[in-house]
Amino acid sequence: MEHFDESELIRQYQELAELAGSLAHEIKNPLSVIHMNADLLSEELSESEWSGRRRAESKVEMIRQQCERMENLLRDFLKFARLRDLEMTPGSLNEQVESVLRLYQAQADKSGIDILRYLDPDLPSVQLHSDSIQAALINLVKNSLEAMDAGGQLVVRTYATPRGVALDLIDTGCGMDDNTALHMFDPFYSTKSGGSGLGLPTARKIIEAHGGRISVQSEVDRGTKFMLEFPTPARLR
């Protein structure tokens, strides 16, 4: 049986990831040109007296929508592909959580969702990269809020563990079946129309880049619980 060198496989994977990122960039540029010209064509059609104007406008609008969908997919993919080693500093997980919850407080109020905070004031500091950890939390909070279209409750709790600190996000939304929960962190897997399927995989990749881990428990029509745990370096305990 042929023996595969692990370092060679890692090198090949890195080369493939870089190639995919470069290809995404190359697609993004002409796609932007197509989108821009579709916008210009739409403006010209709106001023036209041509009898087939409405049919043409409908086709142009379809092109614009598909361009936007592809641009969003490429944007999310590039975020996913670029995530490498992060420069981290000691920080408060509570502060990161509060920053994200403030972003979504107005949306929660409008949707009839109560956000209950149980943040441990004595939570130890952890090594983190603020921008990326907030991006991960935004994906998770957004997912929870979207699961509660008829209102509900989001419980956000932080606490110390024997190995570090933990964060629970518990919603009373629609929940997921076992198959969805099993694949929700797989790239490009999405149950939402028009979704890129990269939001939750990117969140997991960010959390793992912090040395942490994420898991999920869910039940249809009952809700979902995301559990995140981050290590606390010995010198920070």
HUFENNOR-V375884 format. One record per backbone hydrogen bond with DSSP energy under -0.5 kcal/mol. CO is the residue of the C=O (numbers start at 1). NH is the residue of the N-H. E is the energy in kcal/mol with one decimal. If there is no record, write none. Layout:
co & nh & e
CO & NH & E
CO & NH & E
This chain:
co & nh & e
5 & 9 & -2.0
6 & 10 & -2.3
7 & 11 & -2.2
8 & 12 & -2.5
9 & 13 & -2.3
10 & 14 & -2.5
11 & 15 & -2.4
12 & 16 & -2.3
13 & 17 & -2.5
14 & 18 & -2.4
15 & 19 & -2.4
16 & 20 & -2.5
17 & 21 & -2.2
18 & 22 & -2.4
19 & 23 & -2.6
20 & 24 & -2.3
21 & 25 & -1.9
22 & 26 & -2.3
23 & 27 & -2.1
24 & 28 & -2.2
25 & 29 & -1.6
26 & 30 & -0.9
27 & 31 & -1.8
28 & 32 & -2.0
29 & 33 & -1.5
30 & 34 & -2.4
31 & 35 & -2.5
32 & 36 & -2.5
33 & 37 & -2.4
34 & 38 & -2.1
35 & 39 & -2.0
36 & 40 & -2.1
37 & 41 & -2.5
38 & 42 & -2.2
39 & 43 & -1.9
40 & 44 & -2.1
41 & 45 & -2.4
42 & 46 & -1.8
43 & 47 & -0.7
44 & 47 & -0.8
45 & 48 & -1.4
50 & 53 & -1.6
52 & 56 & -2.1
53 & 57 & -2.9
54 & 58 & -2.1
55 & 59 & -1.7
56 & 60 & -2.5
57 & 61 & -2.4
58 & 62 & -1.7
59 & 63 & -1.9
60 & 64 & -2.5
61 & 65 & -2.4
62 & 66 & -2.2
63 & 67 & -2.2
64 & 68 & -2.3
65 & 69 & -2.1
66 & 70 & -2.3
67 & 71 & -2.8
68 & 72 & -2.4
69 & 73 & -2.1
70 & 74 & -2.7
71 & 75 & -2.4
72 & 76 & -2.4
73 & 77 & -2.4
74 & 78 & -2.7
75 & 79 & -1.8
76 & 80 & -2.0
77 & 81 & -2.9
78 & 82 & -2.1
79 & 83 & -0.8
82 & 84 & -0.5
86 & 88 & -0.8
89 & 128 & -2.5
91 & 93 & -0.6
91 & 126 & -2.4
92 & 96 & -1.4
93 & 97 & -2.5
94 & 98 & -2.7
95 & 99 & -2.2
96 & 100 & -1.8
97 & 101 & -2.5
98 & 102 & -2.2
99 & 103 & -1.1
100 & 104 & -1.1
101 & 105 & -0.7
102 & 105 & -0.6
104 & 108 & -2.5
105 & 109 & -2.7
106 & 110 & -2.3
107 & 111 & -1.8
108 & 113 & -3.1
109 & 112 & -1.1
112 & 114 & -0.5
112 & 152 & -1.6
114 & 116 & -0.7
114 & 154 & -3.1
115 & 117 & -0.6
116 & 156 & -3.2
118 & 120 & -0.6
118 & 158 & -2.0
120 & 123 & -1.5
126 & 91 & -2.5
126 & 128 & -0.5
128 & 89 & -2.4
128 & 130 & -0.6
129 & 133 & -2.6
130 & 134 & -2.2
131 & 135 & -1.7
132 & 136 & -2.1
133 & 137 & -2.3
134 & 138 & -2.6
135 & 139 & -1.7
136 & 140 & -1.8
137 & 141 & -3.1
138 & 142 & -2.6
139 & 143 & -1.8
140 & 144 & -2.1
141 & 145 & -2.7
142 & 146 & -2.3
143 & 147 & -0.9
145 & 148 & -1.6
147 & 174 & -1.8
148 & 151 & -1.5
152 & 114 & -2.4
153 & 155 & -0.5
153 & 172 & -1.0
154 & 116 & -2.9
154 & 156 & -0.5
155 & 157 & -0.5
155 & 170 & -2.7
156 & 118 & -3.1
157 & 168 & -2.9
158 & 120 & -0.6
159 & 166 & -2.8
161 & 164 & -0.6
163 & 232 & -1.5
164 & 161 & -3.0
165 & 230 & -3.0
166 & 159 & -1.8
167 & 228 & -3.0
168 & 157 & -2.3
169 & 171 & -0.5
169 & 226 & -2.7
170 & 155 & -3.1
171 & 224 & -0.9
174 & 221 & -3.7
177 & 181 & -2.3
178 & 182 & -2.0
179 & 183 & -1.5
180 & 184 & -1.3
183 & 186 & -2.3
186 & 189 & -1.9
188 & 190 & -0.6
192 & 195 & -1.8
197 & 188 & -1.8
197 & 189 & -0.8
198 & 202 & -2.1
199 & 203 & -1.9
200 & 204 & -2.5
201 & 205 & -2.3
202 & 206 & -2.4
203 & 207 & -2.3
204 & 208 & -2.6
205 & 209 & -1.8
206 & 210 & -1.0
207 & 210 & -0.6
207 & 212 & -2.4
208 & 211 & -1.8
213 & 229 & -2.2
215 & 227 & -2.7
217 & 225 & -3.2
219 & 222 & -2.2
219 & 223 & -2.1
223 & 219 & -2.3
224 & 171 & -2.7
225 & 217 & -2.2
226 & 169 & -2.4
227 & 215 & -2.1
228 & 167 & -2.7
229 & 213 & -1.8
230 & 165 & -2.5
231 & 233 & -0.6
233 & 236 & -2.2
233 & 237 & -0.7
234 & 237 & -1.0
